Amino acid sequence: MWAIRRVANPTRSTYVLGAISQALNASSTAMSDKALPFGTHELSAKISSSRNSAIYFSGLRNLSSRIEESDEPFADQYSDTESLEEISSDTDMDSDSGSVKEPDMPLFKVVVGVQRKELVGDVLDKWIRGGNTLVRKDVYNTLSVLKSRRLYAKALEFLEWVQKKKLLDFDANDYASHLDLIAKVHGLPKAESYLEQIPQSFKTEALYESLLSNCVILNNVKKAEEIFKKIKDLSLPRTIYAYNQLLILYRRTAPTKVESLFKTMEREKVKPSIFSYKLLIDLKGRSKDIEGMEQVLKSMKAEGVAPDIAALGVVTQHYLAAGLGEKAEAILKELEGDISENRDVCKSLMPLYATLGKPDEVSRLWQFCQTNPSLEECLAAIMAYGKLEKIEEAESVFEIMKKTFGMVPTKYYNVMLNLYANHNLLEKGKVLIRRMDKDRLQIGPVTLDALIKLYAKAGEVEKADKILEKISKQKLGKPLYNSFATVLEEYAKKGDVHNAEKIFYQMKQMDFPGKAPPYHLLIQAYVKAKVPAYGFRDRMKGDDAYMSKHMLSQLNAVDAFSKKSARLRASVLDLLL
């Protein structure tokens, strides 16, 4: 039986790997359907009182929580074990960190320690009555950390308490932050209603940009374009931030609109940022327009915008995809320069050299870093060796990292776990899980996703499904979209329509923002099983799902099964008559 124990962590309820190793030892038996026992941790933090209970507060600025340019990653193109986006967000999103310290802020600890049945306002009122002082910096930092950890509901409750107590005079950025949190917690309609209540003098572009960024998160093209147009209609400035948000959205959903948007930027004299150029470089590369991609690079340099490592990394990746290995290697050598003076590029270069299939270059860079490596250099080397299928070398780097740093965050174990999953090394994965249990590491959705993939890719999809089911039923945190997709894909490969439909239904119930229902995976189950998929087109139409050419061919294939079945029924009827 699984007995995942909840550990003391005031930032989020997380779970150690307690008896996961017990379950692994009994892998040949079915997992118990009993509930997973866990206890609730009560935060008991001593908060020092100030000499007086006055609340020093002169106002708060820059609370607006907008999508930063760095939130749209390019690094996911470089990894083989898991995306760097997941790795970098692992600590914030899942508290999957064994060594990350909590912010040393009494106010933050009080807010984050509020239990589910308690109200943030009630707890803070009591805290203030206890003689504690509230200062602007603490409010700002607390709100920032809550948002970075995706604790949006708690951040919203906290900010509304601050506003209700009149602890600050809201300015445009504060209203924008409030609107952003409402959109994330309650949805766009509620955020738009709140926007109408804001005094006219505070309705700056920051408010509409917050609304726009949430449309981008949800991939809501129609609403995003409406807001973008409204900014202009209200005679507010359309900043490079607003343009970049729309570029992010078009990159995902409508690449053909990007060129037109760049022309609008030029017409309105809005100078592209380096991030804007990176988006355009990536789009040109994805469309196999290598000449166009190189022209964007020239335009950047002509405008005095020097391409950074990320931009050149994107160029390198597209050169590789186009079979232009020599051009890709030339850029890597240019990036490297004098390695003794440019060590920071090592962690970027190792995975790229691995993509080029250059194990000697990876080893050369790792040997340069090995005597005094950083965690990120270790991570890059592990990923590079994993891409080259050099498992022993990756394991060696992992052991060096453990010896150098001792206790390392869970996210570094996750990389190894994903590496084992991608290479069907189930037994090695089990050993690593037991090691994580021994080190009493905490886990979150990213770790569980790796565990699910480990079993699913090894052919034990039923066990992966069982893990997913227990996480969902026992409310042990929201599983990742990819966890469901992995299980769905494996059922589809087996032609198991019943279980594929079950997972598909669960995915829709979980309501992943900005994630379209994976009909392309579901239809594969019907194709493999050679059974008709009645009403499939109507289902897709109801969910406004995109119909690709490949999807259409698969639907035509299952339609043939339906026609064959109809002909067979007709033949049977003829015999009966």
N, C-alpha and C positions, 0 to 999 in steps of 0.2 A: 504493500500500500504506500502511496505517496504521502509523505508527511513533511510538506514544505513549511519550514518554520519562519514566521515573520520576525525580523530582527529590529532592534532599536535603531531607528533612523528617523529623525524628526522631519526630514524633507519629503518623504514619501514612504508608503507602506511597501517594502520590498521583501524579498524572500531569499533565504539562503538555500543551498542545495541539499540540505539535511538528508532526506532519504531518497533523493533521486538516484544516488548510487545503489541503494537497496533495490530500487526498481530495475536498475540496469543489471544487477546481479541475477535478477529473476526475469530476464528478458524473454525467456521462453514461455512464461505464463502470462495470462491476460491481466491487465492492470485492473485494480479494484475500482469499482464504481462508487465507493464510499466517499464522503466529503473529505476534503483536505483540511485537517485540523490546523488552526493557527490562532495565536493570541494577539491581542491588540496592545500596542505599546502606548503607554501614557507618558507624554512628555513631562518631565519634571526638571525644568531648568530654573536655576536660581538667578533672578534678575536683580541687579544692584539698583537701589533707589538713589535718586538724586537728592540734593539737600532741599529742594523745593519742588512743588508739583506743578509749577507753571509750565505751560506748553510754549516753547520758543518756536515761533513759526512765522517767517516773513514771506512765505510764498514758495511755490515749487515750479520749476521750469523743466521743459524738455521731457515730459512724461510720455509723449506720443510714442506709441509702440508700432512702428511701421516695419514692413519687410525691408531688411537691409539688402544691399546688392550682393553681399556675400552669402545670403540665404539661397541663392540660385546656383547650385554647385555645378562645376564642370569636372570635378575630380572623379565623379562616378564612372567616367569613361576609362579611367586608368586601372581600376582595381579588378581583381578576379575573385577574391574571397568574399568581400562585401563592399558596398560603396563607401567611399570616404565620408560621404554625407552622413550615413548611419553611424560610422565610427565617431565622427566629431560631435554628433548630437547625442551619443549614447549616455554620457554623464547627465546631461540636462534632462533628457527625456525619460530615462529609465532609472536613474540613480544607480546605474551599473558601475559604480566606481568604488573600489576597495580602499582607495587612498586619498580621494578628494575630500578636503576638509570643508565643513560647513562654514558659511560666512559668520564672522565673529561679530554679530549684530543682535543684541537682545531683542529688539523690535521684530526682526525677521524670525527669530526662533519662537517668539510668542505667536506670531501670525501663522507660521507654517505648522505649529504644533496644535492648532485648533482641531478638535476631533469632529467627526462628521455630524454628530448630533448637537454640536455647539454652534453658536453664531460668532463670527469674527468680531462683530461690534461689541457683544457682551463681554467677551474675553478681554478686548482692548480697553473697554471702560473700566474694568476691574484693575487692569494693569496700570492705567493712568491714576486711578484712585490710590494705588499703592505707592504713589509718589514718584513715578518714573517720568522722565522728560522725553518729549518728542521733538526732534529737530528735523529740519528740512532734508538734510543729507540722508538721514536714516530712512525717511519715508521714500525718497527717490531710490535709494539702493535696494530697499526691501521690495518695492514694486518691480524694479528691474530684474532682480533675481527670481521673483515669482514668475515673471513672464518668460525668462530664459529657461525655466524648468517646466514650462507649459502648464503651470498651475493657474490657468486663466480665471476660473470661477472664484478661487480664493483671492486673486489679485483684484477682481472686480468688486467683491464684497469689501475688501480692504479700502479701495479707493472711494467707494460710496460712503463708507464710514467716515473717511477723512472729509469728504464734501459735506456730509450731513452735520458733522460737528463744527463745520465752518473753520477748519484748521488751515485753510488756504483760500485765497481768492483765485478762482480758476481763470486761467488765460487760454488762448486758442490751443496751445499744445496740450494742456491738461484736458480740455474738452475732447481733443483728438484721441488722447489715450483712453479716455472713458468710452468714447464711441467704438474704438478698436476692440476693447474688451467685451462690450455688449455684442458686437458682431460675432466675436469668437465664441461667446457663451450662449447667446440667444438667437443668433442668426441675423442676416442682413435686414429683413423687414423691421425688426425691433431697433436696429441701429439707425435705420432711416427715420423711424418715428422719433428717436432721441434727437436726431439732427434737427428736426423741425422745432424742437423745444429750446435749442441753443440760441442765445441772444445774437441778433444780426451782426453786431460789431465783432463777434468772435468767429464768424463763419469765414475763415481763411482757407487757403488751398490745403493746409495741413489736414483739416477735417475731411475733405473730399479725397485726399490721398490715402487717408486711413481706410475709408470706405472702399476705395479702389483696390488697395492691397488685399483686402479680404475677398473681393471678387476674384482676384488672381488666384488666391489660395483655393477657391472653390471651382476654378476654371469656368467661371460664369462670364463668357465673352460678351453676351448681349448687355448685361448690366454694367460691366466694366467700360464698354464703349459709351454707354449712356452717361456715366459719371465723368468720363474723360471729356466728352462733348460739353457737359454741363459746366465744367471748370472754365472752359472758354466762354460759354454763354454768359456766365456771371462776371466776365472780365477779370478773372483771377489768373495769375501766371501759371502756365503749364510747365513745371520744372522738369529737369532731367530725371528726377526721381519718378515722376508720373509717367514719363515716356518709357523709362526702363521697366516699370511695372507692366506696361502694355506689351513691351518687347518680350518680356518673360512669358506672358500669356500667349502671345502669337507663336513664340518658339515651340510651345507645347501643342497648340491647337490649330493654328492657321499660319504656317510659315510663309505662305504667299503674300501675306499682308505686311510683312516686315519692310520690304523695299519702299512701299508707299508711306509707311510711318517715318522712315528715315528722310524721305523727301519732305514730309510735313515738318520735321525737325529743322531741316535746312531752310525751309521757307519761313519758319517762325524764329530763325536765328538762335536755336537752342543747340549748343555745342555738345556733341556726344561725349560721354565719359569713357574711360577705358573699359568699363563694364559693358557699355553699349556696343563698343567695337568687338568685344569678346563674343557677345551674342551673335553678331553678324558673321564673324569668322566661323563660329560653330555651325550656323545655318548654311553658309556657303559650302563648308566641308561636308555636311550631312547630305546635301543635294549633289555631291560629287563635282561641284564647281571649283576645282582647285585653282584655276586661273583667277576666278573672282575672289577667292579667299586671299590669294597673294596680293591682289589689288587693294583689298581692305587693309592689309598690313602696310602697304605703301602709303595709303591715305592717312593711316594713324601717324606714321612717322612725319608725313608732310604737315600734319596739324600740330606737331610737337608733342604727341602722346606716345611715349615709349612703351612698347609691349612688355608686360611683366612676364614672370615665369609661367603663370597660369595660362596667359594668352598663347605663349609659344608652345606650351604643353598641348593645348588644343590643336594648334597647327600641326605639331608633330604627330598627334594621334590620327589626324585626317590624312596626312602624308602616308602613314603606315597602312591605313585602310585602302588607300588608292594604289598601294604597291610601290610607293616612292620611298623605299628604305634609305637610299643614299641621301635624299633631301632631309629626311627625318633625322638621320644620324648627324648630319651637318649642323642642324639646329641644336641638337643635344650637346655637341662639342662647343658650339658657340655659348650655350647656357653655362656650361661647366667652367670655361675659362681656366684660371689658375685655381685648382681645387683647394690649395692651402690657404688661399685668401677668400674663397667663395664656398665654404663648407656648407652653408645653408641649403644649397641646391641639391645636395646629395639625396635627401629624402624625396625630392621630386624626380630626380633622374633615375634612381634604381628601378621603380616600376616601369618607367618608359623604356629603359634599356631591356627590361624583361620582355616587354611587348615586341621589341625588335628582335628578340631571340638571341640576346647577347649575354650569356651567363658569365663570361670572363669580365665584362664591363661591370656587371652587378657585383661580382666578387671583388673586383679592384676597388670599387667605391666603398663596399662594406668593410674591407680590410683597412681602409683609410680611417673609417669611423670606429672600428671595433675596439680600439684601446680605450676610448672614452666616449661611448655612444650616448646619444639622447634617446628618450623613449620613442620619439617620432622616427628617428633613424632606424631603430630596431623594428618598428612597425613597417616601415617602407621595405626593409630587407626581407622580412617575413613574407610580405605580400609579393615581392618580386620573385623570391624563390618559389613561392606557391604557384605563381603564373608559369614559371619554368618547369613545374612539376618536380622540383628538387625538394622533396619532403624532408629528408634528413638535414639538409642545410637550413631549412626553415626552422626545424626543431632545435638545431644548434644555436641559432640566433635567439630563439625564445629562452633557452637555458642561460645564455649569456645575459640576457635582459633580466631574468629572475635573479641571477647571481649578483648583478650590478645594483639593481634597485630593490631587491627583496620583494615586498608586497607591491604588486602592480594592479592598476584598475582592471575591473572585469572586462572592459572593452578589448584589452589585448589578448585575453583568453578567447574572446569571441572570434577574433581573427583566426586563431588556430582552429577553433571549433568549426568555423566555416570552411577552412582549408581542408579539414578532414572530411567534411560533408561533401564538398565538391569533388573529392577524389575517392568517395565511397570507402573511407577508412573508418568503419563503424567501431571496431575494437579500440583503435587509437582514440577515437572520440569518447568512448566510455571511460578510458583511463584518465583522460583530461577532466571529464566531469567529476570523477572521484577525487581528483586532485583539487578541483575548485571547492568541493565539499570539505575537504581536509583544511583548506585555507579559509573556510567559512566566508566565502565571497558572496556578495549580494547579486541577485539577478533581476532582470526586468524583461520586457518584451523582446529586446534585441537578442539576448542570450537564449530565451525560449524559442525564438525564431530559428536560431542556429541549431538548437537541439531537435526541433521539428524537422528541419531540412536534413539533419544527420540521419534520422531514421527513414524519412521518406525516400531519399536518394539511394539508401541501402536496400530498398525493396520492402521495407516494413512500414508501408503507408498506414496500415490500420493502427499501429502503435503511435505514429505521428498524429493521426486523427484523434486518438484517445487523449494525448497530451493537450491538444488544442481544445478538445471538449471540456477537459477539466479546468483549464485556464478560464474559459468563457463561463462555465456554469458556476464556478466557485468565486467568480469576480476577482481573480488574481491579477487585475490590470488588463487593459485592452490589448489583445494580440495585434501584431502588425498585419497589415494588408498582405504582405508577402508570405506570411505564415499560412493564411488561408489559400493563397494562390498556389503555393507549393503542394499542398495536399490535394487541391482540386486538379492540378496538372497531373499528378501521379494517378489519381483515380481515372482521369480522362484517358491516360495512356493504356490503362487496363480495360477500357470500355465499360467501366462500372458507372452506368448512368444514374442509378439510384443514389449512390453516395456522392457523386459529382453534383447532382442537383441539391443534395442536402447541404454541402459546403457552400454552394453558390447562394442558397437561401440565407445561410448564416452570414455570409459576406454582406448581403444587402441589408440584413437586419442591423449589422454593426455600423452602417452609414459612415463610410470613410470619406471625408470631405475631399473633393477634387479627384476622386478615384472612380472611374467608370466601371460598371459591372463587367467582369471578364468573360463576356460571351464567347470570345475567341478560344478560351480554354474549354468552356462547357460544350461547345459544338463538337470538339474533338472526341468527347466521350461517345456521342451519338454516331460519329463517323466510324470510330473503332468498333463499336458494338453492332454496326450496320442495322440500326433501327431508325425509323422516321422520327423527326423532331417536330411534332405538330405545333403550330402556332408560334414557332421560333421567331419568325420575322415580326409578328405583332408584338412579341415581348421586347424585342430590340427597339422597335419603334416607340413603344411606351416608355422606355428608359432613355430615349434619344441617343441610342448607341450608334457609333460610327460603323458603317458597313464597308469594309475594305474589299478589294478584289479577291483576296485569298479567302476571306470570310464568305463571300458570295459563292465561290466555287465549292466550299464545304457544304453550304446550304443546298446547293444544287445536287450534291452527292447524296445527302440524306433525303432529299425530295425523290431521288431515284428509288430509294428503299421503300418510300411510301407508295410510289406507282407500282413497284414490283409486288408489294403486298396487296394492292388493289386488284392487280391482274390475277394473282393467286386466288383471291376470294371469288373473283368472277368465274374462274375455272371450276372451283369447287361447286359453286351454285349451278353452273351448267351441268355438271355431273349429277347433281341432285335432281335437277329438272328432267 
